[in-house]
């Protein structure tokens, strides 16, 4: 019985750690955004001139879209997004998503 409880607690612990790690760091995302993203999406994340707004969007949705650009599943005219996300890690994507989710629409 004790072994079963220990295995269950260990499993729950690893799930909790994975969930915490999967979240993004908005401050790190802001730093990343300042390197490339603001050129098109603006400092306020509201886009313009045909570039979509990212401010206030759902984190999970933003991560999903960044991954789709990186994999080639989603494309844009000129391939700028694919080039922009090419070097981003999954944590970078989570950080960017966390940052843009904090901005007001």
Backbone as JSON Lines, residues from 0, in Angstrom:
{"i":0,"aa":"X","n":[0.82,-1.2,0.0],"ca":[0.0,0.0,0.0],"c":[0.87,1.27,0.0]}
{"i":1,"aa":"X","n":[1.92,1.3,0.79],"ca":[2.8,2.47,0.84],"c":[3.48,2.71,-0.51]}
{"i":2,"aa":"X","n":[3.85,1.66,-1.18],"ca":[4.48,1.79,-2.49],"c":[3.52,2.44,-3.48]}
{"i":3,"aa":"X","n":[2.28,2.04,-3.45],"ca":[1.27,2.6,-4.36],"c":[1.09,4.1,-4.09]}
{"i":4,"aa":"X","n":[1.07,4.49,-2.83],"ca":[0.92,5.9,-2.47],"c":[2.14,6.69,-2.93]}
{"i":5,"aa":"X","n":[3.32,6.15,-2.73],"ca":[4.56,6.84,-3.15],"c":[4.61,7.01,-4.66]}
{"i":6,"aa":"X","n":[4.21,6.0,-5.39],"ca":[4.2,6.1,-6.85],"c":[3.2,7.17,-7.3]}
{"i":7,"aa":"X","n":[2.05,7.19,-6.69],"ca":[1.02,8.18,-7.03],"c":[1.52,9.59,-6.72]}
{"i":8,"aa":"X","n":[2.1,9.79,-5.54],"ca":[2.61,11.11,-5.17],"c":[3.74,11.56,-6.09]}
{"i":9,"aa":"X","n":[4.61,10.64,-6.45],"ca":[5.7,10.96,-7.36],"c":[5.15,11.39,-8.72]}
{"i":10,"aa":"X","n":[4.17,10.66,-9.21],"ca":[3.53,11.0,-10.48],"c":[2.91,12.39,-10.43]}
{"i":11,"aa":"X","n":[2.19,12.69,-9.37],"ca":[1.55,14.0,-9.2],"c":[2.62,15.1,-9.14]}
{"i":12,"aa":"X","n":[3.71,14.84,-8.44],"ca":[4.8,15.81,-8.34],"c":[5.37,16.13,-9.72]}
{"i":13,"aa":"X","n":[5.64,15.12,-10.53],"ca":[6.18,15.35,-11.86],"c":[5.2,16.07,-12.76]}
{"i":14,"aa":"X","n":[3.93,15.79,-12.63],"ca":[2.92,16.52,-13.39],"c":[2.91,17.99,-13.01]}
{"i":15,"aa":"X","n":[2.99,18.26,-11.73],"ca":[2.99,19.65,-11.26],"c":[4.23,20.38,-11.75]}
{"i":16,"aa":"X","n":[5.37,19.74,-11.7],"ca":[6.61,20.38,-12.18],"c":[6.54,20.67,-13.67]}
{"i":17,"aa":"X","n":[6.02,19.76,-14.43],"ca":[5.88,19.96,-15.87],"c":[4.96,21.11,-16.19]}
{"i":18,"aa":"X","n":[3.9,21.24,-15.44],"ca":[2.96,22.32,-15.65],"c":[3.59,23.66,-15.33]}
{"i":19,"aa":"X","n":[4.34,23.72,-14.24],"ca":[4.98,24.97,-13.86],"c":[6.02,25.37,-14.89]}
{"i":20,"aa":"X","n":[6.8,24.42,-15.37],"ca":[7.85,24.72,-16.34],"c":[7.27,25.14,-17.69]}
{"i":21,"aa":"X","n":[6.1,24.62,-18.03],"ca":[5.52,24.89,-19.33],"c":[5.06,26.33,-19.47]}
{"i":22,"aa":"X","n":[4.8,27.0,-18.35],"ca":[4.33,28.37,-18.4],"c":[5.42,29.32,-18.86]}
{"i":23,"aa":"X","n":[4.99,30.42,-19.42],"ca":[5.95,31.39,-19.91],"c":[6.28,32.47,-18.9]}
{"i":24,"aa":"X","n":[7.4,33.11,-19.12],"ca":[7.87,34.23,-18.31],"c":[7.65,35.5,-19.13]}
{"i":25,"aa":"X","n":[6.69,36.32,-18.7],"ca":[6.32,37.51,-19.47],"c":[7.49,38.48,-19.61]}
{"i":26,"aa":"X","n":[8.32,38.62,-18.59],"ca":[9.47,39.54,-18.67],"c":[10.46,39.06,-19.73]}
{"i":27,"aa":"X","n":[10.72,37.76,-19.75],"ca":[11.61,37.21,-20.78],"c":[10.98,37.36,-22.15]}
{"i":28,"aa":"X","n":[9.66,37.2,-22.23],"ca":[8.95,37.38,-23.49],"c":[9.02,38.8,-24.0]}
{"i":29,"aa":"X","n":[8.95,39.76,-23.09],"ca":[9.05,41.17,-23.48],"c":[10.42,41.45,-24.1]}
{"i":30,"aa":"X","n":[11.45,40.87,-23.5],"ca":[12.8,41.04,-24.04],"c":[12.92,40.44,-25.44]}
{"i":31,"aa":"X","n":[12.37,39.25,-25.62],"ca":[12.39,38.61,-26.94],"c":[11.59,39.43,-27.96]}
{"i":32,"aa":"X","n":[10.44,39.92,-27.55],"ca":[9.58,40.69,-28.45],"c":[10.29,41.95,-28.93]}
{"i":33,"aa":"X","n":[11.1,42.54,-28.06],"ca":[11.78,43.77,-28.44],"c":[12.82,43.56,-29.53]}
{"i":34,"aa":"X","n":[13.23,42.32,-29.74],"ca":[14.26,42.04,-30.76],"c":[13.69,41.98,-32.17]}
{"i":35,"aa":"X","n":[12.52,41.39,-32.35],"ca":[11.96,41.22,-33.69],"c":[10.49,41.57,-33.79]}
{"i":36,"aa":"X","n":[9.71,41.13,-32.84],"ca":[8.25,41.18,-32.96],"c":[7.68,42.58,-33.06]}
{"i":37,"aa":"X","n":[8.28,43.53,-32.33],"ca":[7.7,44.87,-32.32],"c":[7.81,45.57,-33.67]}
{"i":38,"aa":"X","n":[8.73,45.12,-34.5],"ca":[8.87,45.74,-35.82],"c":[7.57,45.65,-36.62]}
{"i":39,"aa":"X","n":[6.86,44.55,-36.48],"ca":[5.61,44.37,-37.22],"c":[4.37,44.5,-36.34]}
{"i":40,"aa":"X","n":[4.43,43.93,-35.14],"ca":[3.25,43.88,-34.27],"c":[3.14,45.1,-33.36]}
{"i":41,"aa":"X","n":[4.15,45.97,-33.38],"ca":[4.13,47.19,-32.59],"c":[4.54,46.98,-31.15]}
{"i":42,"aa":"X","n":[4.96,48.07,-30.52],"ca":[5.39,48.0,-29.12],"c":[4.24,47.63,-28.19]}
{"i":43,"aa":"X","n":[3.02,47.96,-28.61],"ca":[1.85,47.67,-27.79],"c":[1.19,46.35,-28.17]}
{"i":44,"aa":"X","n":[1.73,45.67,-29.19],"ca":[1.19,44.38,-29.62],"c":[-0.12,44.48,-30.37]}
{"i":45,"aa":"X","n":[-0.48,45.69,-30.8],"ca":[-1.78,45.88,-31.45],"c":[-1.72,45.79,-32.97]}
{"i":46,"aa":"X","n":[-0.55,45.49,-33.5],"ca":[-0.42,45.28,-34.94],"c":[-0.7,46.52,-35.75]}
{"i":47,"aa":"X","n":[-1.2,46.32,-36.96],"ca":[-1.5,47.41,-37.87],"c":[-0.91,47.14,-39.23]}
{"i":48,"aa":"X","n":[-1.38,47.88,-40.23],"ca":[-0.9,47.72,-41.6],"c":[-0.94,46.26,-42.05]}
{"i":49,"aa":"X","n":[-2.02,45.57,-41.74],"ca":[-2.17,44.18,-42.15],"c":[-1.53,43.16,-41.22]}
{"i":50,"aa":"X","n":[-0.84,43.62,-40.19],"ca":[-0.22,42.72,-39.22],"c":[-1.19,42.51,-38.07]}
{"i":51,"aa":"X","n":[-1.46,41.27,-37.69],"ca":[-2.44,41.02,-36.64],"c":[-2.01,41.51,-35.26]}
{"i":52,"aa":"X","n":[-3.0,41.86,-34.47],"ca":[-2.78,42.22,-33.07],"c":[-2.53,40.95,-32.27]}
{"i":53,"aa":"X","n":[-1.63,41.02,-31.31],"ca":[-1.34,39.91,-30.43],"c":[-1.72,40.23,-28.98]}
{"i":54,"aa":"X","n":[-1.87,41.5,-28.69],"ca":[-2.15,41.95,-27.32],"c":[-3.42,41.32,-26.78]}
{"i":55,"aa":"X","n":[-3.32,40.76,-25.58],"ca":[-4.46,40.21,-24.88],"c":[-4.95,38.87,-25.38]}
{"i":56,"aa":"X","n":[-4.23,38.27,-26.32],"ca":[-4.67,36.96,-26.84],"c":[-4.31,35.85,-25.85]}
{"i":57,"aa":"X","n":[-5.0,34.73,-25.98],"ca":[-4.8,33.57,-25.13],"c":[-3.4,32.99,-25.34]}
{"i":58,"aa":"X","n":[-2.71,32.71,-24.23],"ca":[-1.35,32.17,-24.3],"c":[-1.27,30.88,-25.1]}
{"i":59,"aa":"X","n":[-2.15,29.96,-24.8],"ca":[-2.1,28.65,-25.46],"c":[-2.3,28.8,-26.97]}
{"i":60,"aa":"X","n":[-3.2,29.68,-27.36],"ca":[-3.44,29.92,-28.79],"c":[-2.18,30.49,-29.44]}
{"i":61,"aa":"X","n":[-1.55,31.45,-28.79],"ca":[-0.34,32.06,-29.37],"c":[0.78,31.04,-29.52]}
{"i":62,"aa":"X","n":[0.97,30.2,-28.52],"ca":[2.01,29.16,-28.61],"c":[1.7,28.23,-29.77]}
{"i":63,"aa":"X","n":[0.45,27.83,-29.87],"ca":[0.02,26.93,-30.95],"c":[0.33,27.55,-32.32]}
{"i":64,"aa":"X","n":[0.07,28.83,-32.48],"ca":[0.32,29.49,-33.76],"c":[1.81,29.62,-34.05]}
{"i":65,"aa":"X","n":[2.61,29.94,-33.04],"ca":[4.06,30.03,-33.23],"c":[4.63,28.68,-33.65]}
{"i":66,"aa":"X","n":[4.16,27.62,-33.01],"ca":[4.61,26.27,-33.38],"c":[4.19,25.93,-34.81]}
{"i":67,"aa":"X","n":[3.01,26.36,-35.2],"ca":[2.52,26.09,-36.56],"c":[3.38,26.81,-37.59]}
{"i":68,"aa":"X","n":[3.8,28.03,-37.29],"ca":[4.7,28.74,-38.21],"c":[6.04,28.04,-38.29]}
{"i":69,"aa":"X","n":[6.55,27.6,-37.14],"ca":[7.86,26.95,-37.12],"c":[7.84,25.63,-37.89]}
{"i":70,"aa":"X","n":[6.75,24.89,-37.77],"ca":[6.66,23.59,-38.46],"c":[6.31,23.73,-39.94]}
{"i":71,"aa":"X","n":[5.86,24.91,-40.36],"ca":[5.44,25.1,-41.73],"c":[3.97,24.81,-41.95]}
{"i":72,"aa":"X","n":[3.27,24.38,-40.89],"ca":[1.85,24.11,-40.99],"c":[1.07,25.39,-41.29]}
{"i":73,"aa":"X","n":[1.56,26.51,-40.78],"ca":[0.95,27.82,-41.07],"c":[2.0,28.66,-41.77]}
{"i":74,"aa":"X","n":[1.56,29.43,-42.75],"ca":[2.49,30.28,-43.5],"c":[1.93,31.69,-43.61]}
{"i":75,"aa":"X","n":[2.81,32.59,-43.96],"ca":[2.4,33.95,-44.25],"c":[3.09,34.39,-45.53]}
{"i":76,"aa":"X","n":[2.55,35.4,-46.14],"ca":[3.13,35.88,-47.39],"c":[4.55,36.36,-47.14]}
{"i":77,"aa":"X","n":[5.48,35.84,-47.89],"ca":[6.88,36.21,-47.74],"c":[7.64,35.35,-46.75]}
{"i":78,"aa":"X","n":[6.95,34.56,-45.95],"ca":[7.62,33.66,-45.02],"c":[8.34,34.33,-43.86]}
{"i":79,"aa":"X","n":[7.98,35.58,-43.57],"ca":[8.66,36.31,-42.5],"c":[8.49,35.64,-41.13]}
{"i":80,"aa":"X","n":[7.29,35.15,-40.85],"ca":[7.08,34.51,-39.55],"c":[7.9,33.24,-39.41]}
{"i":81,"aa":"X","n":[8.0,32.45,-40.45],"ca":[8.8,31.23,-40.39],"c":[10.26,31.56,-40.08]}
{"i":82,"aa":"X","n":[10.77,32.61,-40.7],"ca":[12.16,33.01,-40.43],"c":[12.3,33.54,-39.01]}
{"i":83,"aa":"X","n":[11.29,34.26,-38.55],"ca":[11.35,34.86,-37.22],"c":[11.32,33.8,-36.12]}
{"i":84,"aa":"X","n":[10.51,32.76,-36.28],"ca":[10.38,31.74,-35.22],"c":[11.37,30.59,-35.36]}
{"i":85,"aa":"X","n":[12.11,30.57,-36.44],"ca":[13.02,29.46,-36.74],"c":[13.93,29.09,-35.57]}
{"i":86,"aa":"X","n":[14.48,30.06,-34.89],"ca":[15.43,29.8,-33.81],"c":[14.79,29.79,-32.42]}
{"i":87,"aa":"X","n":[13.47,29.98,-32.33],"ca":[12.81,30.02,-31.03],"c":[12.65,28.62,-30.45]}
{"i":88,"aa":"X","n":[12.95,28.49,-29.17],"ca":[12.68,27.24,-28.46],"c":[11.22,27.25,-28.02]}
{"i":89,"aa":"X","n":[10.75,26.13,-27.52],"ca":[9.38,26.08,-27.01],"c":[9.23,27.01,-25.82]}
{"i":90,"aa":"X","n":[10.28,27.13,-25.0],"ca":[10.22,28.04,-23.85],"c":[10.16,29.49,-24.33]}
{"i":91,"aa":"X","n":[10.92,29.82,-25.38],"ca":[10.85,31.17,-25.96],"c":[9.42,31.48,-26.41]}
{"i":92,"aa":"X","n":[8.8,30.5,-27.06],"ca":[7.43,30.69,-27.54],"c":[6.48,30.91,-26.37]}
{"i":93,"aa":"X","n":[6.66,30.13,-25.31],"ca":[5.82,30.28,-24.12],"c":[6.04,31.66,-23.49]}
{"i":94,"aa":"X","n":[7.28,32.12,-23.48],"ca":[7.58,33.44,-22.92],"c":[6.93,34.55,-23.73]}
{"i":95,"aa":"X","n":[7.04,34.46,-25.05],"ca":[6.4,35.47,-25.9],"c":[4.89,35.47,-25.71]}
{"i":96,"aa":"X","n":[4.31,34.29,-25.66],"ca":[2.86,34.18,-25.47],"c":[2.44,34.77,-24.14]}
{"i":97,"aa":"X","n":[3.22,34.51,-23.1],"ca":[2.9,35.05,-21.77],"c":[2.96,36.58,-21.79]}
{"i":98,"aa":"X","n":[3.94,37.12,-22.48],"ca":[4.07,38.58,-22.58],"c":[2.88,39.18,-23.31]}
{"i":99,"aa":"X","n":[2.6,38.68,-24.49],"ca":[1.5,39.27,-25.29],"c":[0.15,39.1,-24.6]}
{"i":100,"aa":"X","n":[-0.01,38.04,-23.83],"ca":[-1.28,37.83,-23.11],"c":[-1.48,38.89,-22.03]}
{"i":101,"aa":"X","n":[-0.39,39.48,-21.53],"ca":[-0.5,40.49,-20.48],"c":[-0.86,41.87,-21.01]}
{"i":102,"aa":"X","n":[-0.7,42.08,-22.3],"ca":[-0.97,43.41,-22.87],"c":[-2.47,43.63,-23.07]}
{"i":103,"aa":"X","n":[-2.88,44.87,-22.92],"ca":[-4.29,45.22,-23.14],"c":[-4.61,45.21,-24.61]}
{"i":104,"aa":"X","n":[-5.83,44.7,-24.92],"ca":[-6.3,44.67,-26.31],"c":[-6.53,46.07,-26.81]}
